[in-house]
Amino acid sequence: MEVLGAPQTHVGLKAMIKEVDEDDDGRLSFREFLLVYRKARAGELAEDSGLAQLAKLTEVDVDKVGVNGAKEFFEAKIQELSKRSKFESEIREEQEERKRQEEERAMRRQQFMEKAAIFK
């Protein structure tokens, strides 16, 4: 929410989740996330609620801009969020490094097993 420009307190975020958390597990499933937009469209969200802010920040009228326009809107949002996250590239690099190390480890193990098979 902070990255989207609508920062919330921890308590505020918990209240937002509770508002659409149908199975009371304290988490939002994709279906429950989409419920935010359904409630916003139906006018069931308080104007000053964090969920209403979220819906406004991320809504696009497909009837006006078309499917391609909506696609471009969300891709632009993703790019904007990616730019703001200075740690994202570092995390991606760490994940790639870990993956490379795992692949090397597996390859070394395979080579060892092949060499060990010679002595059996």
Summary of the structure (lengths in Angstrom):
residues: 120
radius of gyration: 22.7
end to end distance: 60.7
largest distance: 74.6
contacts: 258
relative contact order: 0.08
helix: 72%
strand: 0%
